[in-house]
Amino acid sequence: MSFGRPLARAAATALLLATGLIVCADQTFRADPGRALAYNGAPSPDPGWDRAALVDAADRAGGRGAVAAIALEHRLLNANNLSSLAASRGWAMSFVNLGYAQISAEAAMIRLKDKDATLVVLVNGLSDKDLPAFLNRANSGISDALRSGRLPAQEAGRAELAPGISARVFRLTR
């Protein structure tokens, strides 16, 4: 918009769009796992984690209309891919995260109430270096609140997601 001549504006716009498209194509079709950005890369033959086992555990714990808050944001397991799996089964179950901007357990617990969450999912077995820290700041606080009873809940299910990685599903008992 700051270029006075239409040709200059068109060239700047084309350059901006081309840069984004080149990065997108590179990350989608060429980037191997060592070079791909966190949520990108070519399709992998690795089946990933057993998200279906977690969706089944949440169904048994709270039913198909449940709202489950997952205390993890990871490229292989997050609220979006769990909600998508539940929807592909025709279930009204939804998954929400603890909130990207939540830096405290208190803020995350307010989000649980705002979203009418009936379940909380904790994932064990990942080291902090395996997680994008800025997206997972409230996870340990929620885990501590569940353990101490400050967030009243009962363990209602478990799921093995991958070797050494498991999930526990808690039913909130407000």
N, C-alpha and C positions, 0 to 999 in steps of 0.2 A: 504494500500500500504506500510505502514511502518513495517508491520510484515514480518519477514524473512521467516517463514515457511508457505507453502500453506495452511495447516490445520488451522493455526491461522488466516490467512486472511479470509478464508471461514467462520470460526466461528464469527469473527468480523462483516463480511458482513451480515451473517444470523441474528445476534443480532440486528444490525442496522435496517434491513428490518422488523424484527419481531416487534420491538418497534413501528415503524410507522404504521404497519398493525393493531396492537392491539389498538392503539389510534384511528385509523380510524374506526375500527369496533365498539369500545366503543362509539364514538361520533355519529356514524350513527344509531346504533341499540339500545343502552341502555341509553344514556344520556337524562335525562328529561330536560325540558326548563330551570330549575334553575341551572343545572350543565353543560349544553352544551356550547361549545365555540360559539362565536358570529355568525358564519356562518354555524354552524353544528347542529346536533341533529337529533333525530328521526323525521319522518314526523309528522306534526301537523294537527289535524282536523280543526284548525282555517283557514278560507279562506284567511286571510291576507288582504292586502290593495287592493283596486280596481284599479289595474294597467291598466286594459282595458279602464277604463274611461279616464285615462291620455293619453293613446295612441290614443284614439278617439279624444280627445281635441287637441292633437298635429297634427293629421291628418287634422282636420278642420282648424287649424291655419296656417299650412304650406304645407300640401299635403303629399302624400306618398313617395316622394323623398326627404323630408326634413331631415336635420341633426339637431337634438335637443340636446342641452347641458343641462344636468340636474345638478343643484346645490345641489346635495344630494348624499351621499354614505351611504346607510343603507342596512341592510340585507334584508329588505322587499321591498325596492325600490332603484334601481340603474340602471345605463346605461345598464348593461348586461341583467338584466331580462326584461327591457323594449324593448331592441333590439330583444331579443328572441321572445317576444310576437308579435312584429311587423313582424318579419320574419315568424312566424308561420301562419300569415295571408297572406303571400305572398307579403308583401309590401317592397319596397326598402327603407323605412324610417329607419334611424339609430339614435341611442342615444349615446352620448359620455359624459364622466364626465368632470369636470373642471380640472382634472389632480391631481393625488394623491400627487405629490410633490409641487404643486403650493401653495405658502404661501402668495401670494398677489393677489389683484384683477387685477393688471397690468399683472402679469404672466398668470392668468386665461383668461384675454381678448386676450392675444396673442394666447393662445391655441384655443379660439373661432375662431379666424381668420385662424389659421393653419388648423383647422378641417372643415372650411367652414360652420360653424354653422349658421343656419338661424333662429333657435328658441332657447330660453333659458327658462328653467322650474325652478321655485322657489317653494319650499314646505314650507308651514306654519303650525304651530301647534306642532312642536316637540321642546322639551327643549334640551339644550346642553347636559344634562346628558344622553339623549337617543341616542346620536350620537357618533360614534368613531371620536374624535376630530382631530386626525392626518390625517384623510381622508377628512375632511370638513373645512379646514382652510380658503379657499377663498370664501366660500358661502356668508358670510355677506358682504364682499367687493363687490361682484357682485350685490347683492341686493341693496346696497347703490349706486352703479354706475347706475343701472337702475332707481332708484328713483330720483337721481339728474339729469339725462339726460346725464351724461358723457358716458354712453353706450346707444346710441339711440335705442329705441324700443317702441312698442305699445303692450299693453295687448291684446291678441287675443283669449284667452280661459281660462277656469277654469274647475277643476275637484275635486270632493269630493272623497278622497281616503279612509278615515276611520273616525269614529267619532272624530271630533276636528282636523282633519288633511286634508288640502286641498292643491291643486297645482294651480299655475297660469302659463300660457304659454304666453311668450312674443315673438313677431316677431321682429327680428332685422331690423333696417331701415337704415343701413349704407349709 
